[in-house]
Amino acid sequence: KALAYPNPYTNEFQLNVTTSSSSVIEVKVYDMIGKLVEQTQVEPKNIETLQIGNNYPSGVYNVIVSQDENNQTLRVIKR
């Protein structure tokens, strides 16, 4: 289970991921026209320190959080 906060955000947002797996978490961020803006992989223990979205223009973004066969899409808004 993944949660993005704060949302909407001004500078950057962070992810809170609840998982029992130790597999790498992949994070992909797309803008509303479907262009890949950012892609990164992070260890579950480091996910809370990952800061995303600092250099994005204002708008709405789809964040896909993947681990093993689990995928979750979050929508975040940058003011």
N, C-alpha and C positions, 0 to 999 in steps of 0.2 A: 504494500500500500504506500502510495506516494502523495505528498502534500506540498504545494508551493506556498511560500510566505515571504514577505507580505504580498498580498495580491488585492488590489493593484499596487505596483511598486514604483518608486521614483529612481533609485540608483541601481540596485541589484536585488535579486531574490535568491532564496536558498530553498533547498529541498529537504523534506523530512521523509525518510523512507523507512518503513517498518518491514523487516525481512528477517528470516531465520537462516537464509543462505549466506555463504561467504563468497559467492561468485561475484565477479566484477559487475558493476552497474553501468549501463550505457545510457547517456543522456544526449538526445538530439533535440535541437530547437529549430522550428520552422516559422517563417513569417506567414502572413495570411494568404500570400499567393503561392505558398508551397515551397519557397526557396529555403534550403538548409542554411541556417545562420550560424549554428555552432554544433559541434559534436565532440563529446569527451567521454572518457571512461574513468571510473573512480572506484576505489575499494569501498565496500559498505561502511567501514569504520571512519572513512574520511568524507562521507557524503554531506555531513552537517556543516563542514567548513568550505564546501564548494560554493562559490559566489558566481552567479550567472546574470547576464543581461546588462552589465554596466555600460557597454558601448552601443547598445541597441537604440535605434530611434524610437520615438513614442509610437505605440501601436499595440496590436494584439498578437500573441505568439502561442503556438502549440508546442508543448514540451512533451516528448515521448520518453518515458523512463522504462528501460528494459533490463530484465535480469532473468537469465535462463529462458524459460518459455513464457514468462510473465511480461506483459506490456501494459502500460497505463499512460493515457494521454491527459495532460493537464492544459488548461488554457490560462495564460497569464496576461495581464495588461500593464504596459508601461505608460505612465502618465507623461 
